[in-house]
Amino acid sequence: DLVLGVFGVGVDHWAESLDGKSAILVARGSNEIISDRGAGIGFVWVRFDSLVVYSCYCSPNCSIQDFDIFLGGLEESVRHLQGTQVELVIAGDFNSHSIEWGSSTVDMRGSLLSDLASTLGLVVCNEGSRPTYRRVNAASVIDITLARVTPTSRLHVTDWTVLDNEYSASDHLYISYKLTCSGTLSAPSITRRTRAEYSLPKTTKHTQH
């Protein structure tokens, strides 16, 4: 789940994927207004002015065919929004492995996701190889943050880090990063099973779980 906490005045807002496995919450007290929203199987997005944030989840138990269908729906959604010149952040538990985001191995799901990111002009924001998922007998990097950052973009994602010393009540660890939005763009805070805090157009710190 992705928690967008923009602190100010306002009411809570909630959006979830069509299968109910991924969600976005705009925290109470936010002065950000969701101007649009959408959802598919395994993903949900909300829009604030020219910033669009996605929260995604795909089960590790689904087949490659189902994963490809999930990515196809995500790609169609992103392409539909690309014509509107939005700033874009996609955060999710993709249960995919690739050295591009710090895994020690590459699997088919990782290759498919990497190809999609390249096709859509998305960059991987993950830094380092510290696990984002940890159990007694297993650890991996499966929580991924992607963003569309261009030379003319007003969105910059920095200081991406895994908060392995902070209790998350889950086998997924919190991830913290900053979104810096220049110009007049206003950005909210983000968490994927995440906690995030925004104060725009200044630098905003996000936490993703």
ROSE-4610 file (N, C-alpha, C; in Angstrom, 1 decimal, always signed):
// ROSE-4610
residu = [D/D/D/L/L/L/V/V/V/L/L/L/G/G/G/V/V/V/F/F/F/G/G/G/V/V/V/G/G/G/V/V/V/D/D/D/H/H/H/W/W/W/A/A/A/E/E/E/S/S/S/L/L/L/D/D/D/G/G/G/K/K/K/S/S/S/A/A/A/I/I/I/L/L/L/V/V/V/A/A/A/R/R/R/G/G/G/S/S/S/N/N/N/E/E/E/I/I/I/I/I/I/S/S/S/D/D/D/R/R/R/G/G/G/A/A/A/G/G/G/I/I/I/G/G/G/F/F/F/V/V/V/W/W/W/V/V/V/R/R/R/F/F/F/D/D/D/S/S/S/L/L/L/V/V/V/V/V/V/Y/Y/Y/S/S/S/C/C/C/Y/Y/Y/C/C/C/S/S/S/P/P/P/N/N/N/C/C/C/S/S/S/I/I/I/Q/Q/Q/D/D/D/F/F/F/D/D/D/I/I/I/F/F/F/L/L/L/G/G/G/G/G/G/L/L/L/E/E/E/E/E/E/S/S/S/V/V/V/R/R/R/H/H/H/L/L/L/Q/Q/Q/G/G/G/T/T/T/Q/Q/Q/V/V/V/E/E/E/L/L/L/V/V/V/I/I/I/A/A/A/G/G/G/D/D/D/F/F/F/N/N/N/S/S/S/H/H/H/S/S/S/I/I/I/E/E/E/W/W/W/G/G/G/S/S/S/S/S/S/T/T/T/V/V/V/D/D/D/M/M/M/R/R/R/G/G/G/S/S/S/L/L/L/L/L/L/S/S/S/D/D/D/L/L/L/A/A/A/S/S/S/T/T/T/L/L/L/G/G/G/L/L/L/V/V/V/V/V/V/C/C/C/N/N/N/E/E/E/G/G/G/S/S/S/R/R/R/P/P/P/T/T/T/Y/Y/Y/R/R/R/R/R/R/V/V/V/N/N/N/A/A/A/A/A/A/S/S/S/V/V/V/I/I/I/D/D/D/I/I/I/T/T/T/L/L/L/A/A/A/R/R/R/V/V/V/T/T/T/P/P/P/T/T/T/S/S/S/R/R/R/L/L/L/H/H/H/V/V/V/T/T/T/D/D/D/W/W/W/T/T/T/V/V/V/L/L/L/D/D/D/N/N/N/E/E/E/Y/Y/Y/S/S/S/A/A/A/S/S/S/D/D/D/H/H/H/L/L/L/Y/Y/Y/I/I/I/S/S/S/Y/Y/Y/K/K/K/L/L/L/T/T/T/C/C/C/S/S/S/G/G/G/T/T/T/L/L/L/S/S/S/A/A/A/P/P/P/S/S/S/I/I/I/T/T/T/R/R/R/R/R/R/T/T/T/R/R/R/A/A/A/E/E/E/Y/Y/Y/S/S/S/L/L/L/P/P/P/K/K/K/T/T/T/T/T/T/K/K/K/H/H/H/T/T/T/Q/Q/Q/H/H/H]
num = [1/1/1/2/2/2/3/3/3/4/4/4/5/5/5/6/6/6/7/7/7/8/8/8/9/9/9/10/10/10/11/11/11/12/12/12/13/13/13/14/14/14/15/15/15/16/16/16/17/17/17/18/18/18/19/19/19/20/20/20/21/21/21/22/22/22/23/23/23/24/24/24/25/25/25/26/26/26/27/27/27/28/28/28/29/29/29/30/30/30/31/31/31/32/32/32/33/33/33/34/34/34/35/35/35/36/36/36/37/37/37/38/38/38/39/39/39/40/40/40/41/41/41/42/42/42/43/43/43/44/44/44/45/45/45/46/46/46/47/47/47/48/48/48/49/49/49/50/50/50/51/51/51/52/52/52/53/53/53/54/54/54/55/55/55/56/56/56/57/57/57/58/58/58/59/59/59/60/60/60/61/61/61/62/62/62/63/63/63/64/64/64/65/65/65/66/66/66/67/67/67/68/68/68/69/69/69/70/70/70/71/71/71/72/72/72/73/73/73/74/74/74/75/75/75/76/76/76/77/77/77/78/78/78/79/79/79/80/80/80/81/81/81/82/82/82/83/83/83/84/84/84/85/85/85/86/86/86/87/87/87/88/88/88/89/89/89/90/90/90/91/91/91/92/92/92/93/93/93/94/94/94/95/95/95/96/96/96/97/97/97/98/98/98/99/99/99/100/100/100/101/101/101/102/102/102/103/103/103/104/104/104/105/105/105/106/106/106/107/107/107/108/108/108/109/109/109/110/110/110/111/111/111/112/112/112/113/113/113/114/114/114/115/115/115/116/116/116/117/117/117/118/118/118/119/119/119/120/120/120/121/121/121/122/122/122/123/123/123/124/124/124/125/125/125/126/126/126/127/127/127/128/128/128/129/129/129/130/130/130/131/131/131/132/132/132/133/133/133/134/134/134/135/135/135/136/136/136/137/137/137/138/138/138/139/139/139/140/140/140/141/141/141/142/142/142/143/143/143/144/144/144/145/145/145/146/146/146/147/147/147/148/148/148/149/149/149/150/150/150/151/151/151/152/152/152/153/153/153/154/154/154/155/155/155/156/156/156/157/157/157/158/158/158/159/159/159/160/160/160/161/161/161/162/162/162/163/163/163/164/164/164/165/165/165/166/166/166/167/167/167/168/168/168/169/169/169/170/170/170/171/171/171/172/172/172/173/173/173/174/174/174/175/175/175/176/176/176/177/177/177/178/178/178/179/179/179/180/180/180/181/181/181/182/182/182/183/183/183/184/184/184/185/185/185/186/186/186/187/187/187/188/188/188/189/189/189/190/190/190/191/191/191/192/192/192/193/193/193/194/194/194/195/195/195/196/196/196/197/197/197/198/198/198/199/199/199/200/200/200/201/201/201/202/202/202/203/203/203/204/204/204/205/205/205/206/206/206/207/207/207/208/208/208/209/209/209]
x = [+0.8/+0.0/+0.9/+0.3/+1.1/+0.3/+1.0/+0.4/+1.0/+0.1/+0.5/+0.1/+1.0/+0.7/+1.1/+0.2/+0.5/-0.2/+0.6/+0.0/-0.4/-1.7/-2.2/-3.7/-4.6/-6.0/-6.8/-7.7/-8.5/-9.1/-9.5/-10.0/-9.3/-9.5/-8.9/-9.4/-8.5/-8.9/-8.3/-9.0/-8.6/-8.9/-7.9/-8.1/-7.5/-8.1/-7.5/-7.6/-6.8/-6.8/-8.1/-8.4/-9.6/-9.7/-8.5/-8.5/-8.3/-8.2/-8.1/-6.8/-5.7/-4.5/-3.5/-3.8/-2.9/-3.8/-3.3/-4.1/-3.2/-3.9/-3.2/-4.1/-3.5/-4.2/-3.6/-4.4/-4.0/-4.4/-3.4/-3.6/-4.5/-5.1/-6.0/-5.2/-5.8/-5.0/-4.3/-4.5/-3.8/-4.5/-3.8/-4.4/-4.3/-3.8/-3.8/-5.1/-5.6/-6.8/-6.6/-7.1/-7.0/-7.9/-7.2/-7.9/-8.4/-7.8/-8.2/-7.6/-8.2/-7.7/-8.1/-7.4/-7.7/-7.2/-7.6/-7.2/-7.3/-6.5/-6.5/-6.3/-6.1/-5.7/-4.3/-4.1/-2.7/-2.1/-2.9/-2.3/-3.5/-3.1/-4.0/-3.2/-3.8/-3.0/-3.9/-3.3/-4.0/-3.2/-3.9/-3.2/-3.5/-2.4/-2.4/-1.8/-2.6/-2.1/-1.4/-0.1/+0.6/+1.5/+1.3/+2.0/+1.0/+1.4/+0.7/+1.5/+0.9/+1.6/+0.8/+1.6/+1.0/+1.5/+0.6/+0.9/+0.6/+1.6/+1.4/+1.7/+1.0/+1.4/+1.0/+2.0/+1.8/+2.3/+1.4/+1.8/+3.0/+3.8/+4.9/+4.4/+3.1/+2.6/+1.9/+1.8/+1.1/+2.1/+1.5/+2.3/+2.9/+3.9/+4.5/+3.5/+2.5/+1.5/+0.6/+0.3/-0.5/+0.3/+1.6/+2.5/+2.6/+2.7/+2.7/+1.4/+0.3/-1.0/-1.1/-0.6/-0.5/+0.3/+1.5/+2.3/+1.7/+0.9/+0.3/-0.8/-1.5/-2.5/-1.9/-0.7/+0.0/+0.5/+1.1/+1.6/+0.5/-0.6/-1.7/-2.1/-2.2/-2.6/-1.6/-0.3/+0.7/+0.8/+0.6/+0.6/-0.6/-1.7/-2.8/-2.6/-1.8/-1.5/-0.3/+0.6/+1.8/+1.5/+0.3/+0.0/-0.4/-0.5/-0.9/+0.3/+1.5/+2.7/+2.8/+2.4/+2.5/+3.9/+4.2/+5.3/+4.8/+5.7/+5.2/+6.1/+5.5/+6.2/+5.5/+6.1/+5.5/+6.2/+5.5/+6.1/+5.4/+6.1/+5.3/+6.2/+5.5/+6.0/+5.8/+6.8/+6.6/+7.0/+7.7/+8.1/+8.9/+9.9/+10.7/+12.1/+13.0/+14.5/+15.3/+16.1/+17.0/+18.2/+19.3/+20.5/+20.3/+19.3/+19.0/+18.6/+17.9/+17.4/+18.0/+19.2/+19.9/+19.9/+19.1/+19.0/+20.4/+20.7/+21.9/+21.6/+20.3/+20.0/+18.9/+18.7/+17.7/+16.7/+15.4/+14.4/+13.6/+12.7/+11.9/+11.0/+10.5/+9.7/+10.5/+11.7/+12.6/+12.9/+13.2/+13.5/+12.3/+11.1/+9.9/+9.7/+9.9/+9.7/+10.7/+12.0/+13.1/+12.7/+12.2/+11.9/+10.8/+9.8/+8.7/+9.2/+10.0/+10.6/+11.3/+12.1/+12.9/+12.0/+10.9/+10.0/+9.2/+8.9/+8.1/+9.0/+10.3/+11.2/+11.3/+11.2/+11.2/+12.6/+13.1/+14.4/+14.1/+15.0/+14.9/+15.5/+14.8/+15.3/+16.0/+15.8/+16.5/+18.0/+18.6/+20.0/+20.6/+21.7/+22.3/+21.6/+22.0/+21.4/+20.9/+20.6/+20.0/+18.6/+18.3/+17.0/+15.9/+14.8/+13.6/+12.6/+12.9/+12.0/+12.9/+12.5/+13.4/+12.5/+12.9/+12.3/+13.5/+13.2/+14.2/+15.2/+14.6/+15.5/+15.6/+15.1/+15.2/+15.2/+15.9/+15.9/+16.1/+15.4/+15.5/+15.1/+15.4/+15.0/+13.9/+12.7/+11.5/+10.6/+10.9/+10.1/+10.8/+10.2/+10.9/+10.2/+11.0/+10.5/+11.0/+10.1/+10.4/+9.9/+10.5/+10.1/+10.4/+9.6/+9.9/+10.6/+11.9/+12.7/+13.4/+13.1/+13.6/+14.4/+15.3/+16.0/+15.2/+13.9/+13.0/+12.1/+12.2/+11.3/+11.5/+10.3/+10.4/+10.5/+10.5/+10.5/+11.9/+12.4/+13.7/+13.5/+14.0/+13.9/+15.3/+15.5/+16.8/+16.8/+18.0/+18.1/+17.3/+17.2/+16.5/+17.2/+16.5/+17.2/+16.2/+16.7/+15.9/+16.1/+15.0/+15.1/+15.0/+16.1/+16.2/+16.2/+16.3/+16.3/+15.0/+14.0/+12.7/+11.6/+10.9/+9.9/+8.7/+8.4/+7.3/+6.1/+6.2/+5.1/+4.8/+5.9/+5.7/+7.1/+7.1/+8.4/+9.0/+8.2/+8.8/+9.2/+10.4/+11.0/+10.5/+10.5/+10.2/+11.3/+10.9/+11.9/+11.6/+12.7/+12.5/+13.2/+12.6/+13.2/+12.6/+13.3/+12.8/+12.4/+11.2/+10.8/+10.9/+11.7/+11.8/+11.1/+10.1/+9.3/+9.6/+10.1/+10.4/+9.2/+9.3/+8.2/+7.0/+5.8/+4.5/+4.0/+4.6/+4.1/+4.0/+2.9/+2.7/+2.7/+3.5/+3.6/+3.3/+2.5/+2.2/+3.2/+3.1/+4.1/+3.6/+4.6/+4.3/+4.9/+4.2/+4.6/+4.2/+5.0/+4.6/+4.7/+3.6/+3.4/+4.3/+4.0/+5.0/+4.5/+5.4/+5.0/+5.8/+5.1/+5.8/+5.3/+6.1/+5.7/+6.1/+5.1/+5.4/+5.2/+6.0/+5.8/+6.3/+5.4/+5.9/+5.6/+6.3/+7.2/+8.6/+8.7/+10.0/+10.3/+11.4/+11.7/+10.8/+10.3/+9.4/+10.1/+9.9/+10.4/+9.3/+9.6/+8.6/+9.2/+8.2/+8.6/+7.8/+8.4/+7.7/+8.0/+7.0/+7.2/+6.9]
y = [-1.2/+0.0/+1.2/+2.3/+3.6/+4.6/+5.2/+6.2/+7.6/+8.5/+9.8/+10.8/+11.2/+12.1/+13.5/+14.3/+15.7/+16.5/+17.1/+17.6/+19.1/+19.3/+20.7/+20.6/+21.0/+20.9/+20.2/+19.4/+18.7/+17.4/+16.5/+15.2/+14.1/+12.9/+11.7/+11.3/+10.7/+10.1/+8.7/+7.9/+6.5/+6.0/+5.3/+4.7/+3.3/+2.3/+1.0/+0.4/-0.6/-1.4/-2.2/-2.6/-3.3/-4.7/-5.3/-6.5/-6.3/-5.0/-4.7/-5.0/-5.3/-5.7/-4.5/-3.4/-2.2/-1.0/-0.1/+1.1/+2.3/+3.5/+4.8/+5.5/+6.0/+6.8/+8.1/+9.2/+10.5/+10.9/+11.1/+11.2/+12.3/+12.2/+13.2/+14.5/+15.6/+16.9/+17.3/+16.5/+16.9/+18.1/+19.0/+20.1/+19.8/+18.6/+18.2/+17.6/+17.9/+17.4/+16.4/+15.2/+14.3/+14.8/+15.1/+15.7/+14.6/+13.4/+12.3/+11.0/+9.9/+8.6/+7.5/+6.4/+5.2/+4.0/+2.8/+1.6/+0.5/-0.6/-1.8/-3.0/-4.1/-5.3/-5.1/-5.0/-4.9/-3.5/-2.5/-1.1/-0.1/+1.0/+2.1/+3.4/+4.5/+5.7/+6.9/+7.9/+9.2/+10.3/+11.4/+12.6/+13.8/+14.5/+15.8/+16.8/+17.7/+18.7/+17.9/+18.1/+17.4/+16.2/+15.8/+14.7/+13.5/+12.3/+11.1/+10.1/+9.4/+8.4/+7.1/+6.0/+4.7/+3.8/+3.0/+1.9/+0.6/-0.4/-1.6/-2.8/-3.9/-5.2/-6.4/-7.3/-8.5/-9.7/-10.7/-11.8/-12.6/-13.1/-14.0/-15.3/-15.6/-16.9/-16.9/-15.7/-15.6/-16.1/-16.6/-17.1/-16.0/-16.4/-15.4/-14.7/-15.6/-15.0/-14.0/-14.3/-13.3/-12.1/-12.2/-11.1/-10.2/-10.8/-10.1/-9.3/-9.9/-9.3/-8.1/-8.3/-7.1/-6.0/-6.3/-5.2/-4.6/-5.4/-4.8/-3.8/-4.1/-3.1/-1.9/-2.1/-0.9/-0.1/-0.7/+0.1/+0.9/+0.2/+0.9/+2.2/+2.0/+3.1/+4.3/+3.9/+4.9/+5.6/+4.9/+5.5/+6.5/+6.1/+7.0/+8.3/+8.3/+9.5/+10.3/+9.6/+10.3/+11.5/+11.4/+12.5/+13.8/+13.7/+14.8/+15.5/+15.1/+15.7/+15.7/+14.6/+14.5/+14.0/+14.4/+13.9/+12.5/+11.5/+10.2/+9.4/+8.8/+8.0/+6.7/+5.5/+4.2/+3.5/+3.1/+2.4/+1.1/+0.0/-1.3/-2.5/-3.5/-4.8/-5.6/-5.7/-6.4/-7.9/-8.3/-9.6/-10.0/-9.1/-9.3/-9.1/-9.8/-9.7/-9.2/-8.2/-7.7/-7.0/-7.1/-6.3/-4.8/-4.4/-3.0/-2.4/-3.1/-2.5/-3.2/-3.9/-4.4/-5.8/-6.6/-8.0/-8.7/-9.8/-10.5/-11.4/-11.6/-12.5/-11.7/-12.3/-11.8/-12.9/-12.6/-13.6/-13.1/-13.9/-13.5/-12.3/-12.3/-11.1/-9.9/-10.0/-8.8/-8.3/-9.2/-8.9/-8.2/-8.7/-8.1/-6.7/-6.5/-5.2/-4.2/-4.7/-3.8/-3.3/-4.2/-3.9/-2.8/-3.0/-2.1/-0.7/-0.7/+0.6/+1.3/+0.6/+1.2/+1.7/+1.0/+1.3/+2.6/+2.8/+3.9/+5.1/+4.9/+6.0/+6.2/+5.2/+5.2/+4.9/+5.5/+5.2/+4.5/+3.6/+2.9/+3.9/+4.1/+5.0/+4.3/+2.9/+2.1/+2.4/+2.5/+2.6/+1.5/+0.9/-0.1/-1.4/-2.4/-3.7/-4.2/-3.3/-3.7/-4.3/-5.4/-6.1/-5.2/-5.2/-4.5/-5.5/-6.8/-7.8/-8.8/-9.1/-9.9/-10.9/-12.1/-13.1/-13.9/-14.8/-15.5/-16.2/-16.8/-17.6/-17.0/-15.8/-15.2/-13.7/-13.1/-11.7/-11.3/-10.3/-9.9/-8.5/-8.0/-6.6/-6.8/-6.6/-6.8/-5.6/-4.6/-3.3/-2.3/-1.8/-1.0/+0.3/+1.4/+2.7/+3.2/+3.6/+4.0/+5.4/+6.2/+7.6/+8.0/+8.8/+9.4/+10.7/+10.8/+12.0/+12.3/+13.5/+14.0/+15.2/+15.7/+16.9/+18.1/+18.1/+19.2/+18.9/+17.8/+17.4/+18.3/+18.5/+19.2/+18.3/+17.0/+16.0/+15.3/+15.3/+14.7/+13.8/+12.5/+11.6/+11.3/+11.6/+11.5/+10.8/+10.5/+9.9/+8.7/+7.8/+6.6/+5.6/+5.1/+4.3/+3.3/+2.2/+1.2/+1.5/+1.6/+1.9/+0.6/-0.1/-1.5/-1.5/-0.3/-0.2/+0.3/+0.5/+1.0/-0.2/-0.4/-1.5/-1.1/-2.1/-1.9/-2.8/-3.7/-4.6/-5.5/-5.8/-6.5/-7.1/-8.1/-8.6/-7.8/-6.7/-5.7/-4.5/-3.9/-2.8/-1.5/-0.5/+0.9/+1.4/+2.1/+2.8/+4.3/+5.0/+6.5/+7.1/+8.1/+8.9/+10.3/+11.2/+12.5/+12.8/+13.5/+14.0/+15.5/+16.0/+17.5/+17.9/+18.8/+19.3/+20.8/+21.2/+22.6/+23.3/+24.6/+25.3/+25.3/+25.2/+25.3/+24.0/+22.9/+21.6/+21.3/+20.8/+20.4/+18.9/+18.4/+16.9/+16.5/+15.4/+14.8/+13.8/+13.4/+12.4/+11.0/+10.1/+8.8/+7.6/+6.5/+5.4/+4.1/+3.1/+1.9/+0.8/+0.3/+0.0/+0.9/+2.1/+3.1/+4.3/+5.0/+6.2/+7.3/+8.4/+9.5/+10.8/+11.8/+13.1/+14.1/+15.0/+16.0/+17.4/+18.3/+19.7/+20.4/+20.7/+21.2/+22.7/+23.4/+22.8/+22.5/+22.3/+22.0/+20.5/+20.1/+18.7/+17.9/+16.8/+16.0/+14.7/+14.2/+12.9/+11.9/+10.7/+9.7/+8.4/+7.6/+6.4/+5.3/+4.3/+3.2/+2.0/+1.1/-0.2/-1.3]
z = [+0.0/+0.0/+0.0/-0.5/-0.6/+0.2/+1.1/+2.0/+1.5/+1.1/+0.7/+1.8/+2.5/+3.6/+3.3/+2.9/+2.7/+3.9/+4.7/+5.9/+5.8/+6.1/+5.9/+6.4/+5.6/+6.0/+4.9/+5.3/+4.3/+4.9/+4.1/+4.5/+3.9/+4.5/+4.0/+2.7/+1.9/+0.6/+0.4/-0.2/-0.4/-1.8/-2.4/-3.7/-3.7/-4.3/-4.3/-5.7/-5.9/-7.2/-7.3/-8.5/-8.8/-8.0/-7.7/-7.0/-5.5/-5.1/-3.6/-3.0/-3.8/-3.2/-3.1/-3.7/-3.6/-3.4/-2.6/-2.3/-2.0/-2.1/-1.8/-0.8/+0.2/+1.2/+1.3/+1.2/+1.4/+2.8/+3.7/+5.1/+5.5/+6.7/+7.2/+7.4/+7.1/+7.3/+6.0/+5.0/+3.7/+3.1/+2.5/+1.7/+0.2/-0.1/-1.5/-1.9/-3.1/-3.6/-4.8/-4.7/-5.8/-7.0/-8.1/-9.2/-10.2/-10.0/-10.9/-10.3/-10.7/-10.1/-11.1/-11.0/-11.8/-11.2/-11.7/-11.1/-12.2/-11.9/-12.8/-11.9/-12.4/-11.6/-11.2/-9.9/-9.3/-9.2/-9.6/-9.5/-9.3/-8.7/-8.6/-8.7/-9.2/-9.3/-8.9/-8.4/-8.1/-8.7/-9.0/-9.5/-8.7/-8.5/-7.8/-8.7/-9.3/-10.3/-11.4/-11.6/-12.6/-12.1/-10.9/-10.3/-10.2/-10.8/-10.7/-10.0/-9.0/-8.2/-8.3/-8.6/-8.7/-7.5/-7.0/-6.1/-6.7/-6.7/-7.4/-6.5/-6.8/-6.2/-7.1/-7.2/-8.0/-7.1/-6.9/-6.1/-6.6/-5.7/-6.2/-6.7/-6.5/-6.9/-8.2/-8.8/-10.1/-11.2/-12.3/-13.4/-14.2/-15.0/-15.9/-16.8/-17.3/-18.2/-17.4/-16.1/-15.4/-15.1/-14.8/-14.6/-15.8/-17.0/-18.2/-18.5/-18.1/-18.3/-17.3/-16.1/-15.1/-15.7/-16.2/-16.8/-18.0/-18.8/-19.9/-19.5/-18.4/-17.9/-17.4/-16.7/-16.1/-17.3/-18.3/-19.4/-20.1/-20.4/-21.0/-20.2/-18.9/-18.0/-18.1/-18.0/-18.1/-19.4/-20.5/-21.8/-22.0/-21.4/-21.5/-20.8/-19.7/-19.0/-19.6/-20.3/-20.9/-21.7/-22.4/-23.3/-22.5/-21.2/-20.4/-19.7/-20.0/-19.5/-18.0/-17.4/-15.9/-15.4/-14.2/-13.5/-12.9/-12.9/-12.7/-11.7/-10.7/-9.7/-9.6/-9.8/-9.6/-8.5/-7.5/-6.4/-6.2/-5.9/-5.8/-5.3/-4.9/-4.5/-5.8/-6.7/-7.9/-7.9/-6.7/-6.6/-7.8/-8.2/-9.4/-9.0/-9.7/-9.3/-10.6/-10.3/-11.4/-10.7/-11.3/-10.8/-10.9/-11.8/-12.0/-10.7/-9.8/-8.6/-7.3/-7.5/-6.4/-6.1/-6.9/-6.6/-7.1/-6.6/-7.0/-8.2/-8.6/-9.7/-10.6/-11.7/-12.6/-13.0/-12.8/-13.2/-14.4/-14.9/-16.1/-15.7/-14.5/-14.1/-14.1/-13.6/-13.6/-15.0/-15.9/-17.3/-17.9/-17.7/-18.2/-17.7/-16.4/-15.7/-16.2/-16.4/-16.9/-18.3/-19.1/-20.5/-20.5/-19.6/-19.5/-19.1/-18.1/-17.6/-18.7/-19.5/-20.6/-21.7/-22.0/-23.0/-22.6/-21.3/-20.9/-20.5/-20.6/-20.2/-18.7/-17.9/-16.5/-16.0/-14.9/-14.3/-13.0/-12.6/-11.3/-10.2/-9.2/-8.1/-7.0/-6.9/-5.9/-5.9/-4.7/-4.6/-3.7/-4.1/-3.3/-3.5/-2.6/-2.7/-1.3/-0.4/+0.9/+0.6/+1.2/+1.0/+1.5/+0.7/+1.1/+1.7/+1.6/+2.1/+2.9/+4.1/+4.9/+5.8/+5.8/+6.7/+7.3/+8.2/+8.9/+8.0/+7.0/+6.0/+4.6/+4.5/+3.1/+3.2/+2.1/+2.0/+0.5/+0.1/-1.4/-1.6/-2.8/-3.2/-4.2/-3.7/-4.6/-4.6/-3.7/-3.7/-4.5/-5.5/-6.5/-6.7/-6.8/-7.1/-8.4/-9.3/-10.6/-10.8/-11.6/-11.9/-13.3/-13.9/-15.2/-14.9/-15.2/-15.0/-16.3/-16.8/-18.0/-17.8/-18.8/-18.6/-18.2/-18.7/-18.4/-17.3/-16.6/-15.6/-14.3/-13.7/-12.4/-11.2/-11.5/-10.4/-10.3/-9.1/-8.8/-7.6/-7.7/-6.6/-6.1/-4.8/-4.3/-2.9/-2.4/-1.0/-0.8/-1.8/-1.7/-0.7/+0.3/+1.3/+2.0/+2.4/+3.1/+4.6/+5.3/+6.7/+7.5/+7.5/+8.1/+9.7/+10.3/+11.7/+12.3/+11.4/+11.8/+11.7/+12.7/+12.8/+11.8/+11.0/+10.0/+10.2/+11.2/+11.4/+10.2/+9.4/+8.2/+7.8/+6.9/+6.4/+5.3/+5.0/+4.1/+4.9/+4.5/+5.3/+4.6/+5.5/+5.0/+4.1/+3.1/+2.2/+2.2/+2.4/+2.4/+1.2/+0.7/-0.4/-0.5/-1.1/-1.3/-2.7/-2.8/-4.1/-4.0/-5.0/-5.1/-6.3/-6.1/-7.2/-7.4/-8.5/-8.7/-9.3/-9.5/-10.2/-9.3/-9.9/-9.1/-8.7/-9.1/-8.9/-7.4/-6.9/-5.5/-5.4/-4.5/-4.4/-3.0/-2.9/-1.6/-1.0/+0.2/+0.7/+0.4/+0.2/-0.3/+0.6/+0.7/+1.4/+0.6/+0.5/-0.2/+0.8/+1.2/+2.6/+3.2/+2.6/+2.6/+3.4/+4.0/+4.7/+4.0/+3.7/+3.0/+3.4/+3.4/+3.8/+2.8/+2.4/+1.4/+1.9/+1.4/+1.7/+0.4/-0.5/-1.8/-1.9/-2.9/-3.9/-3.3/-2.0/-1.5/-1.6/-1.0/-1.1/-0.1/-0.6/+0.2/+0.5/+1.7/+2.1/+2.0/+1.3/+1.2/+1.8/+2.3/+2.8/+2.2/+1.7/+1.0/+1.7/+1.8/+2.5/+1.6]
